[in-house]
Amino acid sequence: MTAKPSAYRTWSIVLLLAAFLVPASAHAIEVKKMISTGGGGGGGGGPAMSGPAPKNPLSPAQQKALFDTVASDSDQFLAQESEKKSSGELYVDLDKATFNYVPKGGTVEAKLTAPEMKPKKSDPTSKGTPTGKKKALVFNYKVDGTKFTATEPPKWEDVETEKSAKK
């Protein structure tokens, strides 16, 4: 037969387990706080804040005006890339570009990102083949209500793709 453990023995075991478990869970909370607030040592590589994305500072009217401005300002580049395509040079397919922007105080950086293409020699008017590279046409604007004024001429940037990032 086995004897029943005494109350003293049961309480000793409970206190011993509690002594081990409480500091571990308290430390986990502190680590979680450091991660979620971006604190902690060693300059972590994660995001600085968690939670929902901040509210877009541009109103719907401003967003539409920005889109229209970029569309207008990119017309000459669209024509240049079309000319490159028809002459058999590498070109950026701005017809398939993705549009994004980043508000920065009273300015906005807008980008049209598209793949670089190599035209087919047999038929330069058909869609070419991707080279694996991407380029972004970058516009910088000063915001004044729903009016966007260029602060500098648009410029091309190479965009790092997943393939080139793995190398």
Rosetta constraint file for C-alpha pairs under 8 A:
AtomPair CA 5 CA 9 HARMONIC 6.24 0.50
AtomPair CA 5 CA 10 HARMONIC 6.64 0.50
AtomPair CA 6 CA 10 HARMONIC 6.36 0.50
AtomPair CA 7 CA 11 HARMONIC 6.13 0.50
AtomPair CA 8 CA 12 HARMONIC 6.16 0.50
AtomPair CA 9 CA 13 HARMONIC 6.36 0.50
AtomPair CA 10 CA 14 HARMONIC 6.31 0.50
AtomPair CA 11 CA 15 HARMONIC 6.08 0.50
AtomPair CA 12 CA 16 HARMONIC 6.07 0.50
AtomPair CA 13 CA 17 HARMONIC 6.17 0.50
AtomPair CA 14 CA 18 HARMONIC 6.09 0.50
AtomPair CA 15 CA 19 HARMONIC 6.03 0.50
AtomPair CA 16 CA 20 HARMONIC 6.57 0.50
AtomPair CA 17 CA 21 HARMONIC 6.11 0.50
AtomPair CA 18 CA 22 HARMONIC 5.78 0.50
AtomPair CA 19 CA 23 HARMONIC 7.06 0.50
AtomPair CA 20 CA 24 HARMONIC 6.79 0.50
AtomPair CA 21 CA 25 HARMONIC 6.26 0.50
AtomPair CA 22 CA 26 HARMONIC 6.05 0.50
AtomPair CA 23 CA 27 HARMONIC 6.01 0.50
AtomPair CA 24 CA 28 HARMONIC 6.27 0.50
AtomPair CA 25 CA 29 HARMONIC 6.36 0.50
AtomPair CA 26 CA 30 HARMONIC 6.48 0.50
AtomPair CA 27 CA 31 HARMONIC 6.21 0.50
AtomPair CA 28 CA 32 HARMONIC 6.09 0.50
AtomPair CA 29 CA 33 HARMONIC 6.16 0.50
AtomPair CA 30 CA 34 HARMONIC 6.27 0.50
AtomPair CA 31 CA 35 HARMONIC 6.24 0.50
AtomPair CA 32 CA 36 HARMONIC 6.10 0.50
AtomPair CA 33 CA 37 HARMONIC 6.06 0.50
AtomPair CA 33 CA 39 HARMONIC 7.95 0.50
AtomPair CA 34 CA 38 HARMONIC 5.85 0.50
AtomPair CA 34 CA 39 HARMONIC 4.65 0.50
AtomPair CA 34 CA 40 HARMONIC 5.32 0.50
AtomPair CA 35 CA 39 HARMONIC 6.32 0.50
AtomPair CA 35 CA 40 HARMONIC 7.24 0.50
AtomPair CA 35 CA 46 HARMONIC 7.99 0.50
AtomPair CA 36 CA 48 HARMONIC 7.45 0.50
AtomPair CA 36 CA 49 HARMONIC 6.16 0.50
AtomPair CA 36 CA 50 HARMONIC 5.94 0.50
AtomPair CA 37 CA 48 HARMONIC 6.48 0.50
AtomPair CA 37 CA 49 HARMONIC 5.84 0.50
AtomPair CA 37 CA 50 HARMONIC 7.54 0.50
AtomPair CA 38 CA 44 HARMONIC 7.44 0.50
AtomPair CA 38 CA 46 HARMONIC 7.61 0.50
AtomPair CA 38 CA 47 HARMONIC 6.92 0.50
AtomPair CA 38 CA 48 HARMONIC 4.53 0.50
AtomPair CA 38 CA 49 HARMONIC 6.25 0.50
AtomPair CA 40 CA 44 HARMONIC 7.48 0.50
AtomPair CA 57 CA 103 HARMONIC 7.20 0.50
AtomPair CA 58 CA 62 HARMONIC 5.61 0.50
AtomPair CA 58 CA 63 HARMONIC 6.03 0.50
AtomPair CA 58 CA 103 HARMONIC 7.71 0.50
AtomPair CA 59 CA 63 HARMONIC 6.17 0.50
AtomPair CA 60 CA 64 HARMONIC 6.22 0.50
AtomPair CA 61 CA 65 HARMONIC 6.18 0.50
AtomPair CA 61 CA 146 HARMONIC 6.76 0.50
AtomPair CA 62 CA 66 HARMONIC 6.01 0.50
AtomPair CA 62 CA 145 HARMONIC 7.11 0.50
AtomPair CA 62 CA 146 HARMONIC 4.85 0.50
AtomPair CA 62 CA 147 HARMONIC 7.78 0.50
AtomPair CA 63 CA 67 HARMONIC 6.17 0.50
AtomPair CA 64 CA 68 HARMONIC 6.15 0.50
AtomPair CA 65 CA 69 HARMONIC 6.06 0.50
AtomPair CA 65 CA 146 HARMONIC 5.93 0.50
AtomPair CA 65 CA 147 HARMONIC 6.97 0.50
AtomPair CA 65 CA 148 HARMONIC 7.60 0.50
AtomPair CA 66 CA 70 HARMONIC 6.14 0.50
AtomPair CA 66 CA 146 HARMONIC 7.74 0.50
AtomPair CA 66 CA 147 HARMONIC 7.89 0.50
AtomPair CA 66 CA 148 HARMONIC 6.61 0.50
AtomPair CA 67 CA 71 HARMONIC 6.09 0.50
AtomPair CA 68 CA 72 HARMONIC 6.15 0.50
AtomPair CA 69 CA 73 HARMONIC 6.04 0.50
AtomPair CA 69 CA 148 HARMONIC 7.03 0.50
AtomPair CA 70 CA 74 HARMONIC 5.88 0.50
AtomPair CA 70 CA 110 HARMONIC 7.60 0.50
AtomPair CA 70 CA 139 HARMONIC 7.51 0.50
AtomPair CA 71 CA 75 HARMONIC 6.51 0.50
AtomPair CA 74 CA 78 HARMONIC 6.15 0.50
AtomPair CA 75 CA 79 HARMONIC 6.30 0.50
AtomPair CA 76 CA 80 HARMONIC 6.23 0.50
AtomPair CA 77 CA 81 HARMONIC 6.13 0.50
AtomPair CA 78 CA 82 HARMONIC 6.15 0.50
AtomPair CA 78 CA 94 HARMONIC 6.20 0.50
AtomPair CA 78 CA 95 HARMONIC 7.78 0.50
AtomPair CA 79 CA 83 HARMONIC 6.18 0.50
AtomPair CA 80 CA 84 HARMONIC 6.31 0.50
AtomPair CA 81 CA 85 HARMONIC 6.20 0.50
AtomPair CA 81 CA 91 HARMONIC 5.39 0.50
AtomPair CA 81 CA 92 HARMONIC 6.08 0.50
AtomPair CA 81 CA 93 HARMONIC 7.27 0.50
AtomPair CA 81 CA 94 HARMONIC 7.62 0.50
AtomPair CA 82 CA 86 HARMONIC 6.31 0.50
AtomPair CA 82 CA 91 HARMONIC 7.51 0.50
AtomPair CA 83 CA 87 HARMONIC 6.21 0.50
AtomPair CA 84 CA 88 HARMONIC 6.27 0.50
AtomPair CA 84 CA 89 HARMONIC 5.04 0.50
AtomPair CA 84 CA 90 HARMONIC 6.63 0.50
AtomPair CA 84 CA 91 HARMONIC 5.76 0.50
AtomPair CA 85 CA 89 HARMONIC 5.69 0.50
AtomPair CA 85 CA 90 HARMONIC 6.66 0.50
AtomPair CA 85 CA 91 HARMONIC 5.68 0.50
AtomPair CA 85 CA 118 HARMONIC 7.79 0.50
AtomPair CA 85 CA 119 HARMONIC 5.93 0.50
AtomPair CA 85 CA 124 HARMONIC 6.41 0.50
AtomPair CA 85 CA 125 HARMONIC 7.48 0.50
AtomPair CA 86 CA 119 HARMONIC 7.87 0.50
AtomPair CA 86 CA 124 HARMONIC 5.35 0.50
AtomPair CA 86 CA 125 HARMONIC 6.31 0.50
AtomPair CA 87 CA 124 HARMONIC 7.48 0.50
AtomPair CA 88 CA 118 HARMONIC 7.62 0.50
AtomPair CA 88 CA 119 HARMONIC 5.73 0.50
AtomPair CA 88 CA 120 HARMONIC 7.53 0.50
AtomPair CA 88 CA 121 HARMONIC 6.71 0.50
AtomPair CA 88 CA 124 HARMONIC 6.37 0.50
AtomPair CA 89 CA 118 HARMONIC 6.88 0.50
AtomPair CA 89 CA 119 HARMONIC 6.91 0.50
AtomPair CA 90 CA 116 HARMONIC 6.86 0.50
AtomPair CA 90 CA 117 HARMONIC 5.72 0.50
AtomPair CA 90 CA 118 HARMONIC 4.86 0.50
AtomPair CA 90 CA 119 HARMONIC 6.73 0.50
AtomPair CA 91 CA 116 HARMONIC 5.66 0.50
AtomPair CA 91 CA 117 HARMONIC 5.35 0.50
AtomPair CA 91 CA 118 HARMONIC 6.59 0.50
AtomPair CA 91 CA 119 HARMONIC 7.74 0.50
AtomPair CA 92 CA 114 HARMONIC 6.19 0.50
AtomPair CA 92 CA 115 HARMONIC 5.78 0.50
AtomPair CA 92 CA 116 HARMONIC 4.36 0.50
AtomPair CA 92 CA 117 HARMONIC 5.89 0.50
AtomPair CA 92 CA 134 HARMONIC 7.87 0.50
AtomPair CA 92 CA 135 HARMONIC 6.99 0.50
AtomPair CA 93 CA 97 HARMONIC 6.80 0.50
AtomPair CA 93 CA 114 HARMONIC 5.78 0.50
AtomPair CA 93 CA 115 HARMONIC 5.92 0.50
AtomPair CA 93 CA 116 HARMONIC 6.32 0.50
AtomPair CA 93 CA 117 HARMONIC 6.60 0.50
AtomPair CA 94 CA 112 HARMONIC 7.46 0.50
AtomPair CA 94 CA 113 HARMONIC 7.64 0.50
AtomPair CA 94 CA 114 HARMONIC 5.79 0.50
AtomPair CA 96 CA 114 HARMONIC 6.25 0.50
AtomPair CA 96 CA 115 HARMONIC 7.98 0.50
AtomPair CA 97 CA 112 HARMONIC 5.54 0.50
AtomPair CA 97 CA 113 HARMONIC 5.10 0.50
AtomPair CA 97 CA 114 HARMONIC 4.40 0.50
AtomPair CA 97 CA 115 HARMONIC 7.68 0.50
AtomPair CA 98 CA 111 HARMONIC 7.87 0.50
AtomPair CA 98 CA 112 HARMONIC 5.49 0.50
AtomPair CA 98 CA 113 HARMONIC 5.17 0.50
AtomPair CA 98 CA 114 HARMONIC 6.48 0.50
AtomPair CA 99 CA 110 HARMONIC 7.31 0.50
AtomPair CA 99 CA 111 HARMONIC 5.73 0.50
AtomPair CA 99 CA 112 HARMONIC 4.79 0.50
AtomPair CA 99 CA 113 HARMONIC 6.61 0.50
AtomPair CA 100 CA 110 HARMONIC 5.84 0.50
AtomPair CA 100 CA 111 HARMONIC 5.44 0.50
AtomPair CA 100 CA 112 HARMONIC 6.84 0.50
AtomPair CA 101 CA 108 HARMONIC 6.68 0.50
AtomPair CA 101 CA 109 HARMONIC 5.46 0.50
AtomPair CA 101 CA 110 HARMONIC 4.09 0.50
AtomPair CA 101 CA 111 HARMONIC 6.03 0.50
AtomPair CA 102 CA 108 HARMONIC 5.64 0.50
AtomPair CA 102 CA 109 HARMONIC 5.23 0.50
AtomPair CA 102 CA 110 HARMONIC 6.46 0.50
AtomPair CA 103 CA 107 HARMONIC 6.01 0.50
AtomPair CA 103 CA 108 HARMONIC 4.31 0.50
AtomPair CA 103 CA 109 HARMONIC 6.42 0.50
AtomPair CA 104 CA 108 HARMONIC 5.58 0.50
AtomPair CA 104 CA 109 HARMONIC 7.49 0.50
AtomPair CA 106 CA 142 HARMONIC 6.07 0.50
AtomPair CA 106 CA 143 HARMONIC 5.48 0.50
AtomPair CA 106 CA 144 HARMONIC 7.82 0.50
AtomPair CA 107 CA 140 HARMONIC 7.12 0.50
AtomPair CA 107 CA 141 HARMONIC 5.51 0.50
AtomPair CA 107 CA 142 HARMONIC 4.41 0.50
AtomPair CA 107 CA 143 HARMONIC 5.43 0.50
AtomPair CA 108 CA 140 HARMONIC 5.84 0.50
AtomPair CA 108 CA 141 HARMONIC 5.26 0.50
AtomPair CA 108 CA 142 HARMONIC 6.50 0.50
AtomPair CA 108 CA 143 HARMONIC 7.01 0.50
AtomPair CA 109 CA 138 HARMONIC 6.93 0.50
AtomPair CA 109 CA 139 HARMONIC 5.74 0.50
AtomPair CA 109 CA 140 HARMONIC 4.62 0.50
AtomPair CA 109 CA 141 HARMONIC 6.48 0.50
AtomPair CA 110 CA 138 HARMONIC 5.85 0.50
AtomPair CA 110 CA 139 HARMONIC 5.12 0.50
AtomPair CA 110 CA 140 HARMONIC 6.39 0.50
AtomPair CA 110 CA 141 HARMONIC 7.97 0.50
AtomPair CA 111 CA 136 HARMONIC 6.00 0.50
AtomPair CA 111 CA 137 HARMONIC 5.55 0.50
AtomPair CA 111 CA 138 HARMONIC 4.62 0.50
AtomPair CA 111 CA 139 HARMONIC 6.28 0.50
AtomPair CA 112 CA 136 HARMONIC 5.34 0.50
AtomPair CA 112 CA 137 HARMONIC 5.13 0.50
AtomPair CA 112 CA 138 HARMONIC 6.69 0.50
AtomPair CA 113 CA 134 HARMONIC 6.87 0.50
AtomPair CA 113 CA 135 HARMONIC 5.72 0.50
AtomPair CA 113 CA 136 HARMONIC 4.16 0.50
AtomPair CA 113 CA 137 HARMONIC 6.45 0.50
AtomPair CA 113 CA 159 HARMONIC 7.90 0.50
AtomPair CA 114 CA 134 HARMONIC 5.62 0.50
AtomPair CA 114 CA 135 HARMONIC 5.70 0.50
AtomPair CA 114 CA 136 HARMONIC 6.38 0.50
AtomPair CA 115 CA 130 HARMONIC 6.56 0.50
AtomPair CA 115 CA 131 HARMONIC 7.67 0.50
AtomPair CA 115 CA 132 HARMONIC 7.20 0.50
AtomPair CA 115 CA 133 HARMONIC 6.02 0.50
AtomPair CA 115 CA 134 HARMONIC 4.30 0.50
AtomPair CA 115 CA 135 HARMONIC 6.27 0.50
AtomPair CA 116 CA 130 HARMONIC 5.96 0.50
AtomPair CA 116 CA 131 HARMONIC 5.84 0.50
AtomPair CA 116 CA 132 HARMONIC 7.03 0.50
AtomPair CA 116 CA 133 HARMONIC 5.51 0.50
AtomPair CA 116 CA 134 HARMONIC 5.40 0.50
AtomPair CA 116 CA 135 HARMONIC 6.57 0.50
AtomPair CA 117 CA 128 HARMONIC 5.62 0.50
AtomPair CA 117 CA 129 HARMONIC 5.42 0.50
AtomPair CA 117 CA 130 HARMONIC 4.40 0.50
AtomPair CA 117 CA 131 HARMONIC 5.50 0.50
AtomPair CA 118 CA 128 HARMONIC 5.13 0.50
AtomPair CA 118 CA 129 HARMONIC 5.26 0.50
AtomPair CA 118 CA 130 HARMONIC 6.21 0.50
AtomPair CA 118 CA 131 HARMONIC 6.41 0.50
AtomPair CA 119 CA 123 HARMONIC 7.77 0.50
AtomPair CA 119 CA 124 HARMONIC 5.49 0.50
AtomPair CA 119 CA 125 HARMONIC 7.98 0.50
AtomPair CA 119 CA 126 HARMONIC 7.56 0.50
AtomPair CA 119 CA 127 HARMONIC 6.72 0.50
AtomPair CA 119 CA 128 HARMONIC 4.03 0.50
AtomPair CA 119 CA 129 HARMONIC 6.46 0.50
AtomPair CA 120 CA 124 HARMONIC 5.31 0.50
AtomPair CA 120 CA 126 HARMONIC 7.11 0.50
AtomPair CA 120 CA 127 HARMONIC 7.36 0.50
AtomPair CA 120 CA 128 HARMONIC 5.27 0.50
AtomPair CA 120 CA 129 HARMONIC 7.23 0.50
AtomPair CA 124 CA 128 HARMONIC 7.52 0.50
AtomPair CA 132 CA 161 HARMONIC 7.87 0.50
AtomPair CA 132 CA 163 HARMONIC 7.98 0.50
AtomPair CA 133 CA 158 HARMONIC 7.72 0.50
AtomPair CA 133 CA 159 HARMONIC 7.28 0.50
AtomPair CA 133 CA 160 HARMONIC 7.65 0.50
AtomPair CA 133 CA 161 HARMONIC 6.84 0.50
AtomPair CA 134 CA 158 HARMONIC 6.23 0.50
AtomPair CA 134 CA 159 HARMONIC 5.19 0.50
AtomPair CA 134 CA 160 HARMONIC 7.14 0.50
AtomPair CA 134 CA 161 HARMONIC 6.91 0.50
AtomPair CA 135 CA 156 HARMONIC 6.66 0.50
AtomPair CA 135 CA 157 HARMONIC 5.64 0.50
AtomPair CA 135 CA 158 HARMONIC 4.62 0.50
AtomPair CA 135 CA 159 HARMONIC 5.23 0.50
AtomPair CA 136 CA 156 HARMONIC 5.64 0.50
AtomPair CA 136 CA 157 HARMONIC 5.13 0.50
AtomPair CA 136 CA 158 HARMONIC 6.32 0.50
AtomPair CA 136 CA 159 HARMONIC 6.40 0.50
AtomPair CA 137 CA 154 HARMONIC 6.63 0.50
AtomPair CA 137 CA 155 HARMONIC 5.73 0.50
AtomPair CA 137 CA 156 HARMONIC 4.67 0.50
AtomPair CA 137 CA 157 HARMONIC 6.45 0.50
AtomPair CA 138 CA 154 HARMONIC 5.44 0.50
AtomPair CA 138 CA 155 HARMONIC 5.36 0.50
AtomPair CA 138 CA 156 HARMONIC 6.19 0.50
AtomPair CA 138 CA 157 HARMONIC 7.18 0.50
AtomPair CA 139 CA 150 HARMONIC 7.24 0.50
AtomPair CA 139 CA 152 HARMONIC 7.63 0.50
AtomPair CA 139 CA 153 HARMONIC 7.16 0.50
AtomPair CA 139 CA 154 HARMONIC 4.78 0.50
AtomPair CA 139 CA 155 HARMONIC 7.02 0.50
AtomPair CA 140 CA 150 HARMONIC 5.75 0.50
AtomPair CA 140 CA 151 HARMONIC 5.74 0.50
AtomPair CA 140 CA 152 HARMONIC 6.27 0.50
AtomPair CA 140 CA 153 HARMONIC 7.77 0.50
AtomPair CA 140 CA 154 HARMONIC 7.14 0.50
AtomPair CA 141 CA 148 HARMONIC 5.58 0.50
AtomPair CA 141 CA 149 HARMONIC 5.11 0.50
AtomPair CA 141 CA 150 HARMONIC 4.35 0.50
AtomPair CA 141 CA 151 HARMONIC 5.31 0.50
AtomPair CA 141 CA 152 HARMONIC 7.73 0.50
AtomPair CA 142 CA 148 HARMONIC 5.62 0.50
AtomPair CA 142 CA 149 HARMONIC 5.15 0.50
AtomPair CA 142 CA 150 HARMONIC 6.30 0.50
AtomPair CA 142 CA 151 HARMONIC 6.17 0.50
AtomPair CA 143 CA 147 HARMONIC 6.14 0.50
AtomPair CA 143 CA 148 HARMONIC 5.00 0.50
AtomPair CA 143 CA 149 HARMONIC 6.79 0.50
AtomPair CA 144 CA 148 HARMONIC 6.29 0.50
AtomPair CA 144 CA 149 HARMONIC 7.92 0.50
AtomPair CA 160 CA 164 HARMONIC 6.21 0.50
AtomPair CA 160 CA 165 HARMONIC 6.43 0.50
AtomPair CA 161 CA 165 HARMONIC 6.15 0.50
AtomPair CA 162 CA 166 HARMONIC 6.32 0.50
AtomPair CA 163 CA 167 HARMONIC 6.92 0.50
